[in-house]
């Protein structure tokens, strides 16, 4: 039996860049979604939605630095800072941008992982869930190695 996940193949590496300020590296990932900011906000903030797509189960309240629904969310996860911005796009769309403070040695891996997470989020919002693909499972998922190599090339490192 073919499942939604069996039909999923990640697209080419795109929508990501890196920024360096002093010794701080930041991965920036942007994705245009066909869903309104309020719907995307719920997926970013409600534990039952996060469990379906994010590399973490919930955002612990003490770690939240700033929350302005449905526009901006900042928190610490795994000792790293994350900032989300939601910008209305057309009638019912959202430009979702993530800034993730990340160790330079893992930035291409992070880009590949977030790429897959954003794909899973997009499917979830469209009512076509494919299930969470994170951590070691993501690294074993068909397409992750290709994405990792593509992001290394995109960021100027030899795969």
C-alpha positions in Angstrom: 0.0 0.0 0.0 1.4 3.4 -0.9 1.2 6.1 1.8 1.6 9.8 1.5 5.2 9.5 2.8 6.0 6.9 0.0 5.0 9.6 -2.5 7.1 12.3 -0.9 10.5 13.3 -2.4 12.1 16.5 -1.2 12.7 19.1 -3.9 16.0 20.7 -4.7 17.9 22.8 -2.1 16.5 26.3 -2.1 15.3 29.2 0.1 18.3 29.0 2.5 21.2 31.2 3.2 23.8 31.7 6.0 24.9 34.8 7.8 27.9 35.3 10.0 28.2 37.9 12.7 31.5 37.6 14.6 31.7 33.9 15.6 27.9 33.5 15.4 26.5 31.6 12.4 22.9 31.8 11.5 20.9 29.6 9.0 18.1 31.5 7.4 15.3 29.4 5.7 12.4 31.0 3.9 9.4 29.2 2.5 6.2 30.5 0.9 3.2 28.6 2.1 -0.3 28.6 0.6 -1.9 29.1 4.0 -2.8 32.2 6.1 -0.6 33.3 8.9 -3.1 32.4 11.6 -3.1 28.7 10.4 0.7 28.6 10.2 1.0 30.2 13.6 -1.0 27.4 15.2 1.4 24.9 13.6 4.3 26.8 15.1 2.9 27.1 18.6 0.5 24.4 19.4 2.0 21.1 20.8 -0.4 18.8 18.9 0.7 20.4 15.6 4.4 20.6 16.5 4.5 16.9 17.1 3.5 16.4 13.5 6.3 18.2 11.8 8.9 19.9 14.1 12.2 18.5 15.3 11.0 19.1 18.9 7.7 18.3 20.6 6.8 21.6 22.2 8.2 25.0 23.0 8.7 25.2 26.8 7.3 28.5 28.0 10.4 29.6 29.9 12.5 29.4 26.7 10.2 31.7 24.8 11.8 35.1 24.4 9.2 36.9 22.3 5.8 36.0 20.9 3.7 38.3 18.7 0.9 36.3 17.2 0.7 35.7 14.3 3.8 37.5 13.2 6.9 36.6 15.2 8.2 34.0 17.6 11.6 33.7 19.3 12.9 31.0 21.6 15.8 28.9 22.6 16.0 25.3 21.6 18.9 23.0 22.4 20.9 26.0 23.5 20.5 27.8 20.2 18.3 30.8 19.3 15.5 30.4 16.8 13.4 33.2 15.4 10.3 32.8 13.2 8.7 35.5 11.2 5.3 35.2 9.4 4.6 37.7 6.6 1.2 37.7 4.9 1.6 36.8 1.2 -1.3 37.5 -1.1 -4.8 36.6 0.0 -4.2 33.4 1.9 -0.5 32.8 1.9 2.4 33.2 4.3 6.1 33.8 3.8 7.6 31.8 6.7 11.2 32.7 7.6 13.3 30.9 10.2 16.6 32.2 11.6 18.4 29.4 13.5 21.7 30.1 15.3 23.7 27.0 14.6 27.2 25.6 14.8 29.0 26.2 11.4 29.9 22.6 11.2 26.3 21.6 11.1 24.8 24.3 9.0 24.3 22.2 5.8 22.9 19.4 7.9 20.5 21.8 9.6 19.4 23.2 6.2 18.6 19.7 4.9 16.7 18.9 8.1 14.7 22.1 8.1 14.0 21.7 4.4 12.3 18.3 5.1 10.6 19.7 8.2 9.2 22.6 6.1 8.0 20.1 3.5 6.3 18.0 6.2 4.7 21.2 7.6 3.4 22.2 4.2 1.8 18.7 3.7 0.3 18.9 7.2 -1.2 22.4 6.6 -2.7 21.1 3.3 -4.5 18.2 5.0 -2.1 15.7 3.4 0.1 14.7 6.4 3.1 12.6 5.7 4.3 12.3 9.3 7.2 13.7 11.2 10.7 13.1 9.7 13.4 14.3 12.1 16.8 13.5 13.6 18.4 10.2 12.7 15.2 9.2 10.7 15.6 12.3 8.5 19.3 11.5 7.9 18.3 8.0 6.7 15.4 9.3 4.6 15.8 9.1 0.8 16.7 12.6 -0.4 18.4 13.8 2.8 21.9 13.0 1.7 21.2 14.7 -1.7 19.9 17.8 0.1 22.8 17.9 2.5 25.3 17.8 -0.5 23.2 20.4 -2.4 23.2 22.8 0.6 27.0 22.3 1.1 27.5 23.3 -2.5 25.0 26.2 -2.2 26.9 27.5 0.9 30.2 27.2 -0.8 31.6 24.0 0.7 32.7 20.9 -1.2 30.2 18.1 -0.5 
